Amino acid sequence: MDAQKTDAQKRDPIDLEAPVVCRACEARHGGVCSTLTSAQLLELNRHSTRRKVEAGNEVIGQGESIDSYSNILRGVVKLSKMMADGRQQIVGLQFAPDFMGRPFIHESTVTAEAATDAEICSFPRALIDRMVAEAPDFERKLHDQSLKELDEARDWMLTLGRKTAQEKVASFLHLIASHADPIKGHVTSFDLPLSRADIADFLGLTIETVSRQMTKLRKDGIIVIENNRHVSVPNLERLRYASGND
């Protein structure tokens, strides 16, 4: 046992010094926390709070003051923007281990709401803003996530502006399949994180069109739908092709 422990220490000495709660956290290994030293993780852990957010509950509202940032540990969070007349549009989805929040701004520009039951790890804004200034790798990781989100937003502009209704629905399903599990990567079985109405809002389609295209994808054997919410994908390549992606 001692020999095994020694080998583990040699393989990953940083994790053994990190807080226990951080060692099994996906954000520690694949998210922004992966750039932090053990000492920085210890400081962050002293001020962090883990909490569960039930589906439908807000994490933060548009225009609210930003007092903290969060890592998504589990579940899906939908981002939406509201116009002055009350109309609302879903503008994005975030998955584990994404970082929620925009450093150095004082008010949230979007509403973040748990699309599914979720768990988040929150930490004070002032602490993160200081760590960004002190840890170049941490700042670079946040910058990389921002660029990734920009690329995804551009891809989604293409989806909304040029793809057919079937390609839009297939693109949404492929998005979920490729983000639902941060450890496995692509998955072939998942629960839809959005209602048909929210999917329609996200894709700029009617609920009826979304339902028709889901039925068509099912009849073509590209997906299998169980209990109206659970989706299985027998062949991810066929789904990707149906989405019109390269």
VEXGUNU-305702 format. One record per residue (C-alpha): residue number from 1; chain; y, x, z. Coordinates in steps of 0.02 Angstrom, whole numbers, plus 50000, padded with zeros to 5 digits. Example, Ala and Ser with C-alpha at 12.3 -4.5 7.8 and 13.67 -1.06 7.14 Angstrom:
% residues 2
(1,A,(49775,50615,50390));
(2,A,(49947,50684,50357));
END
This chain:
% residues 246
(1,A,(50000,50000,50000));
(2,A,(50119,50143,50045));
(3,A,(50084,50227,49879));
(4,A,(50123,50067,49786));
(5,A,(50285,50048,49883));
(6,A,(50333,50227,49841));
(7,A,(50300,50195,49656));
(8,A,(50407,50038,49664));
(9,A,(50548,50135,49744));
(10,A,(50539,50265,49606));
(11,A,(50540,50133,49471));
(12,A,(50683,50029,49539));
(13,A,(50772,50110,49686));
(14,A,(50929,50004,49664));
(15,A,(50840,49838,49684));
(16,A,(50760,49894,49846));
(17,A,(50933,49924,49919));
(18,A,(51004,49762,49850));
(19,A,(51004,49600,49952));
(20,A,(50833,49516,49951));
(21,A,(50906,49357,49879));
(22,A,(50976,49455,49730));
(23,A,(50813,49542,49682));
(24,A,(50730,49388,49608));
(25,A,(50891,49317,49536));
(26,A,(50898,49312,49347));
(27,A,(51086,49341,49350));
(28,A,(51048,49506,49438));
(29,A,(50940,49564,49293));
(30,A,(51011,49478,49140));
(31,A,(51184,49417,49192));
(32,A,(51346,49498,49245));
(33,A,(51277,49553,49414));
(34,A,(51160,49672,49324));
(35,A,(51305,49796,49311));
(36,A,(51343,49800,49498));
(37,A,(51286,49935,49618));
(38,A,(51187,49894,49774));
(39,A,(51343,49914,49880));
(40,A,(51440,49795,49769));
(41,A,(51296,49670,49773));
(42,A,(51293,49679,49963));
(43,A,(51479,49641,49969));
(44,A,(51462,49501,49843));
(45,A,(51314,49428,49937));
(46,A,(51414,49423,50100));
(47,A,(51541,49308,50018));
(48,A,(51428,49208,49901));
(49,A,(51365,49031,49923));
(50,A,(51214,48955,49838));
(51,A,(51216,48769,49812));
(52,A,(51126,48635,49715));
(53,A,(51224,48519,49601));
(54,A,(51144,48355,49552));
(55,A,(51152,48299,49371));
(56,A,(51315,48209,49335));
(57,A,(51416,48297,49470));
(58,A,(51565,48408,49427));
(59,A,(51570,48592,49467));
(60,A,(51755,48598,49424));
(61,A,(51874,48480,49334));
(62,A,(51994,48516,49193));
(63,A,(52162,48568,49264));
(64,A,(52093,48604,49437));
(65,A,(52142,48764,49526));
(66,A,(52012,48901,49511));
(67,A,(51964,48966,49682));
(68,A,(51791,49032,49639));
(69,A,(51675,49084,49498));
(70,A,(51489,49052,49483));
(71,A,(51327,49113,49408));
(72,A,(51211,48977,49345));
(73,A,(51041,49008,49426));
(74,A,(50951,48854,49361));
(75,A,(50987,48705,49250));
(76,A,(51114,48664,49115));
(77,A,(51302,48639,49133));
(78,A,(51403,48547,49002));
(79,A,(51584,48591,48966));
(80,A,(51703,48458,48905));
(81,A,(51887,48437,48868));
(82,A,(51989,48279,48890));
(83,A,(52139,48226,48786));
(84,A,(52295,48145,48857));
(85,A,(52235,47972,48805));
(86,A,(52070,47991,48897));
(87,A,(51959,48035,48750));
(88,A,(51833,48169,48795));
(89,A,(51731,48293,48694));
(90,A,(51585,48402,48747));
(91,A,(51633,48576,48687));
(92,A,(51489,48682,48750));
(93,A,(51336,48707,48858));
(94,A,(51299,48846,48981));
(95,A,(51129,48902,49042));
(96,A,(51058,49022,49171));
(97,A,(51110,49161,49196));
(98,A,(51283,49124,49120));
(99,A,(51441,49163,49217));
(100,A,(51556,49013,49240));
(101,A,(51742,49044,49247));
(102,A,(51879,49142,49162));
(103,A,(51949,49285,49267));
(104,A,(52137,49297,49292));
(105,A,(52182,49117,49249));
(106,A,(52235,48994,49382));
(107,A,(52178,48827,49312));
(108,A,(52016,48775,49229));
(109,A,(52038,48731,49045));
(110,A,(51877,48628,49041));
(111,A,(51776,48513,49150));
(112,A,(51608,48589,49200));
(113,A,(51477,48459,49247));
(114,A,(51293,48478,49286));
(115,A,(51199,48404,49138));
(116,A,(51036,48425,49234));
(117,A,(51001,48460,49416));
(118,A,(51068,48636,49434));
(119,A,(51088,48777,49558));
(120,A,(51236,48895,49559));
(121,A,(51290,49048,49656));
(122,A,(51477,49046,49690));
(123,A,(51593,49185,49748));
(124,A,(51780,49196,49785));
(125,A,(51894,49221,49637));
(126,A,(51994,49358,49724));
(127,A,(51836,49462,49753));
(128,A,(51779,49449,49571));
(129,A,(51954,49488,49505));
(130,A,(51954,49645,49613));
(131,A,(51779,49696,49557));
(132,A,(51831,49676,49376));
(133,A,(51969,49802,49406));
(134,A,(51855,49922,49502));
(135,A,(51695,49913,49397));
(136,A,(51717,49948,49210));
(137,A,(51535,49899,49172));
(138,A,(51561,49732,49259));
(139,A,(51719,49701,49158));
(140,A,(51626,49750,48998));
(141,A,(51484,49629,49037));
(142,A,(51608,49486,49061));
(143,A,(51692,49537,48899));
(144,A,(51523,49537,48810));
(145,A,(51486,49361,48873));
(146,A,(51657,49302,48812));
(147,A,(51622,49375,48640));
(148,A,(51449,49296,48639));
(149,A,(51526,49127,48680));
(150,A,(51655,49153,48541));
(151,A,(51516,49190,48415));
(152,A,(51420,49037,48472));
(153,A,(51577,48930,48457));
(154,A,(51601,48990,48279));
(155,A,(51420,48951,48238));
(156,A,(51444,48778,48312));
(157,A,(51599,48752,48204));
(158,A,(51486,48782,48054));
(159,A,(51358,48660,48124));
(160,A,(51487,48523,48149));
(161,A,(51583,48555,47989));
(162,A,(51451,48587,47858));
(163,A,(51276,48539,47914));
(164,A,(51188,48375,47878));
(165,A,(51146,48253,48017));
(166,A,(50966,48315,48022));
(167,A,(51021,48497,48027));
(168,A,(51140,48457,48169));
(169,A,(51006,48375,48275));
(170,A,(50882,48515,48235));
(171,A,(51017,48644,48280));
(172,A,(51043,48561,48448));
(173,A,(50856,48562,48485));
(174,A,(50843,48744,48430));
(175,A,(50990,48786,48545));
(176,A,(50898,48712,48694));
(177,A,(50733,48794,48646));
(178,A,(50816,48965,48637));
(179,A,(50915,48951,48799));
(180,A,(50815,48841,48918));
(181,A,(50719,48983,49001));
(182,A,(50814,49146,49031));
(183,A,(50654,49241,49069));
(184,A,(50541,49185,48926));
(185,A,(50677,49171,48795));
(186,A,(50621,49040,48670));
(187,A,(50518,48898,48742));
(188,A,(50414,48769,48650));
(189,A,(50425,48629,48778));
(190,A,(50578,48564,48870));
(191,A,(50667,48410,48936));
(192,A,(50825,48359,48843));
(193,A,(50972,48406,48956));
(194,A,(51086,48274,48878));
(195,A,(51072,48088,48850));
(196,A,(51070,48021,48672));
(197,A,(51253,47972,48696));
(198,A,(51301,48148,48750));
(199,A,(51201,48226,48608));
(200,A,(51295,48112,48487));
(201,A,(51461,48164,48565));
(202,A,(51415,48348,48556));
(203,A,(51363,48335,48373));
(204,A,(51497,48215,48311));
(205,A,(51368,48083,48265));
(206,A,(51328,47906,48318));
(207,A,(51189,47871,48443));
(208,A,(51094,47778,48306));
(209,A,(51103,47928,48189));
(210,A,(51040,48045,48325));
(211,A,(50893,47929,48359));
(212,A,(50851,47913,48173));
(213,A,(50853,48101,48148));
(214,A,(50746,48131,48303));
(215,A,(50621,48005,48235));
(216,A,(50622,48091,48065));
(217,A,(50592,48262,48144));
(218,A,(50450,48186,48243));
(219,A,(50371,48105,48090));
(220,A,(50385,48269,47996));
(221,A,(50286,48353,48135));
(222,A,(50429,48470,48181));
(223,A,(50442,48402,48359));
(224,A,(50338,48295,48477));
(225,A,(50431,48175,48591));
(226,A,(50357,48112,48754));
(227,A,(50436,47985,48871));
(228,A,(50594,47985,48763));
(229,A,(50656,48143,48849));
(230,A,(50524,48279,48842));
(231,A,(50516,48377,48679));
(232,A,(50380,48496,48619));
(233,A,(50400,48609,48469));
(234,A,(50234,48655,48385));
(235,A,(50318,48784,48273));
(236,A,(50488,48858,48318));
(237,A,(50508,48933,48145));
(238,A,(50497,48760,48066));
(239,A,(50629,48696,48186));
(240,A,(50741,48844,48146));
(241,A,(50719,48811,47960));
(242,A,(50759,48625,47985));
(243,A,(50919,48675,48074));
(244,A,(50980,48769,47920));
(245,A,(50995,48934,48015));
(246,A,(50963,49098,47928));
END
